[in-house]
Amino acid sequence: MQNAIPEREYGYLEFHANSFAGLVLAPPAELRARFLEIAARVKASGVSPNSEAAIELIPEYVGNIFNVSADVIRKRLDKDAIWKEVM
């Protein structure tokens, strides 16, 4: 079925579907609260939340909380400017 949709239109639909799913499955206030909680734990352990390892692992961990992919969390953290709160 997706082969019947031109690639450009499919990409547009997929982007918006993923954005909507991210907002529904990881509501902004809950996402912010969980992220800041995890970032604080990381910082308390002596690791910068902006370190390469933390940037890779925190979205994985938060994604598991909301049962979504780390990629969805990364996009939301960037788009909602949540990651900047720990910089």
N, C-alpha and C positions, 0 to 999 in steps of 0.2 A: 504494500500500500504506500509506504513512504517513497518508493521509487517513482510513483506517479506524481509526486510533488517536486518541482524544481529545487535544486540544492539551496539556492538563496532563500527561497520562501521557507523551506524546511528548517534551515538554520535560524531564521527569524522566529518561527513557531517554537522550536526547541528551546531557544534562549528564554522566551517569555514563559514557557511551561516550567522550566527549571527555576526561574526567578519566583514565580508564583508558588511553586512547591516549597522553595526555601523559606518564603515568608510564612506559609501555613505551618510547615513542620518545625520551624525554628523561629517563633515569634520574636520580633526585635528586642523587647525588654528582657525576655528569658535568655536569648542569645547573649546579649550584653552582660547580664548578670553571671551566667555560667563562664563566659570567656574571662571576665575580670577576676572571677574566683580562681580559675585555673592559672591565669597569668600571675596572680598574687602568690599562689603556691610555688610556682616555678621560680619566681623571684626570691621567695623565702628560702628556697633550697640553694640559693647562690648562683643561679643561672639567669642570665638576662632573657626576658621574654622576647627580645628582639634578636637573640642569637639564631644562627642558622638552624641549629637543632630544634629550638623551641618553635621557630616559624614552621618547621616541618611537622612537628609532633602535636602541638596544641590543636590545630584544626582536626587532626585525626581523633584526638581524645574528645573534643567537643562534638564532632560529628557523630561519634558513638553514643553520646548522651541523647542526641536528637534523632538518632537512627537515619542520618543522611551522610552523604559522602564528605570527605574532607574538602573536596573541591567546592562543594556548595558552601561550606563554612568559610573557606578562604575568600570566595567571591563576596559573601555577605559582610565579612569583617572589613574588606576593602571598601565596598560600596557604601556601607553604613558608617565608615570611618571609625569603627570600634577599635581596631588595632592601634590607631594613633593615640588612644587614651593611655596606653602603657609605655609610650615612647618618652 
